[in-house]
Structures are given as structure tokens and as C-alpha cells.
Amino acid sequence: MKIRRSGIRFIVAHFLCWAVAAALCWYFSSSQTLKIVVMAVGLYMSFFVLSFFRIPNRKPLIDDKLVVSPGDGNVIAIEEVDEDEYFHERRIRVSVFMTFFNVHVNWYPVSGQIRYVKYNPGGKVFAMYAKSSVKNEHTSIVIRTAAGTDILFRQIAGIVARRIECDAVEGASCTQGDVVGMIRFGSRLDIFLPLGSEVLVKKGDLVRGCLSAIARI
């Protein structure tokens, strides 16, 4: 397991804050129970923050005919929608909701050339709602596969999420299963597929980033 570099300062700062709180409690309080509680909570929260920024060791599913999930979470919607940012046509949208406890690193769902990257500032609608896909802060990435199929996936911030990290560079090549970035503290991923794609998941399914096949194209 690795730790995403951007998370190191958060991990260190969080650990130091709890260490100071525990030291002050140990020095000024005579309650052994309070001391134990503060130390236990501090250790638990530090471990939680550490685990949030983890990059698990996984062997990605590599298949040119498959779109794999760009993140961990539950499939909350599969529907036809009008995609008006890039395609301006009907697409199948598969949405994956990520909770606090999921891995929040994101992976490229297909291999190919990155044709489009755009960060869009926005609001903080609850990520379970469909309108969060366009109203919330989000980054859209379009990849053209070797077969010439364009796949758009979108990193969407939720109510608590405060920053989207995206390493994608327009014009560069990418490999299915490589890390593309992360969304901090609760979020959503939308994958926009061509009409006629064979969707391989159903609503409610638990998917794992770079491991679970979303669709066959």
C-alpha cells in the first residue's frame, strides 16, 4: 500500500494536533478515563485519515473492450441522459457513490489518448442526487480509446469534499488502471458511455476501482 503524496501534510498535521491534545490532557487532567479516551480517539482518527489517502496495491483489470470502474463505491444510477458539456448527445450514465470509508483514489477506466480535461467550479449538492453531476464542483475527462471510442468520466465533489485532484493532461496518453487523481472526503464518479454499450453492473452493486468491469464497448 502507498500513500498519495498530497495527503502527507494532512496526515502529519492531523497526527500533530491529536498528539498536542493528548499531551495537554495528560498534563492538565487528573482523569485517567479522559486521558485514555483522548488518546484512543486520536489514534483512531489518525488511522482513519491515513487510510483515506491510501493507494491500495491492486492488479488492474486490463481489457480494451471493457470500461472499468474509476473508483470504489456503490452504483447508484444507470440511466440515459443528455450529456451537454462535451458530447451534446444522449449517453448512458453510470454513477458510483463513494462514502467516507471508501478508497478515494481514482483510476483511468480505459486506455487511450486524453482528449479533454476541464475543471468546473460549483456548489455542494449531496452527491447522491443526479443534479450534482453538473451543479457541483467537478472535473470532466474524455479518453479516446484505440478503437476510436470516446469515454467521459467525471470526478464530482460532494457536500463534504473540498478538493478534486486530477493528474490528467490533455493530449497525453493514459493506461487503464493507472491512478488519475482523487476526491477528498466523500464524492461521486459518473461514467458516460455510448448508447448501445453493454452495461455489466446494476444499481446497488458494489464496485472496486480498476478491478470491476462497468461496461463492454
C-alpha positions, 0 to 999 in steps of 0.5 A: 500500500502507498500513500498519495503524496498530497495527503502527507501534510494532512496526515502529519498535521492531523497526527500533530494536533491529536498528539498536542491534545493528548499531551495537554490532557495528560498534563492538565487532567487528573482523569485517567478515563479522559486521558485514555479516551483522548488518546484512543480517539486520536489514534483512531482518527489518525488511522482513519485519515491515513487510510483515506489517502491510501493507494491500495496495491491492486492488479488492474483489470486490463481489457480494451473492450471493457470500461472499468470502474474509476473508483470504489463505491456503490452504483447508484444510477444507470440511466440515459441522459443528455450529456451537454458539456462535451458530447451534446448527445444522449449517453448512458450514465453510470454513477458510483457513490463513494462514502467516507470509508471508501478508497478515494483514489481514482483510476483511468477506466480505459486506455487511450489518448486524453482528449479533454480535461476541464475543471468546473467550479460549483456548489455542494449538492449531496452527491447522491442526487443526479443534479450534482453531476453538473451543479457541483464542483467537478472535473470532466475527462474524455479518453479516446480509446484505440478503437476510436471510442470516446469515454467521459468520466467525471470526478464530482465533489460532494457536500463534504469534499473540498478538493478534486485532484486530477493528474490528467493532461490533455493530449497525453496518453493514459493506461487503464488502471493507472491512478488519475487523481482523487476526491477528498472526503466523500464524492461521486464518479459518473461514467458516460458511455455510448448508447448501445454499450453493454452495461455489466453492473446494476444499481446497488452493486458494489464496485472496486476501482480498476478491478470491476468491469462497468461496461463492454464497448 
